[in-house]
Amino acid sequence: EVVKALARPGEKPRVKTDVIGNGASCHDYLARQKQVLEAVAVDVSEAATSEDYSNLRVQLLYGLRDFLKEGGMTPPDTRLDGEMVATKYSFDARGRYKAESKDEVKKRLGRSPDRCDAAALAVWLGKPTKQIVTQGMLRGMYGLPG
């Protein structure tokens, strides 16, 4: 209902959902709303799309950092602010960025950092896709005979 209310006329917003745990049923519902939105399932435990990060969750958190560094803004929310600085970072054995587990963050905060996770998902552009270019496509692009 919120997406419907906030969408501009003719817009079909992308809604990204972390499908681990409770998010799976939420995504299932959103995926059925094809007329109104595009539901994107995100499993943050998957491998990152960049070799700089130990997993996708870490990549999303660093993506939020970069978004803010480049002038992006989040709504005024002290809980979100606290969650964004709560996670401790280090490097794994392969020299990739690593974040402490969400369970460790929950212990320290006394709650789940759900707002930070939502903000990181919101600014994430998604996995890069590889387009396979066939010989026929190249011929068509350059006006060559099939």
Residue, then its C-alpha position, 0 to 999 in steps of 0.5 A: e500500500v505504501v508503494k502504491a501511495l508513493a509511486r508516481p503515475g506510470e512508475k513501477p518501483r523496484v522493491k528489494t527484499d532480503v529473502i533470508g528468514n521473515g523476508a521470504s514470505c514478504h517477497d512472495y507477497l510482493a512478487r504477486q503485485k506485478q502490476v504495481l511493482e517489481a519485486v527483487a529477491v536479495d539473499v545477502s548471504e550470497a557471494a558479493t558481485s565484487e571480489d573486494y567483499s566477503n559476501l553480499r551483505v558486506q557489499l551492501l553495507y559499503g554501498l550505503r557508505d558510498f551513497l552517503k559519501e557521494g552526498g546521498m541522504t537518509p531520513p532523520d532517524t536516530r535509530l537508523d543513525g545508530e544502526m549505520v555505525a554499529t557494525k564492526y568491520s575487518f578483513d578476512a583471510r583473503g584480504r576482503y572486507k568483512a563485517e561482524s555477524k548480524d547476531e553480534v550487532k543484535k547483541r550489542l544494540g539489543r535489537s536487529p539493525d533492520r533499518c540499516d539493512a533496509a537503507a542498504l537495500a534501497v540504495w543498492l542498484g542490484k547485481p550487474t548482469k552480463q549480456i551475451v552478444t551473439q554473432g547475429m546481434l553484432r551483425g544487426m548492430y552493424g547492419l551486416p547481412g545475416 
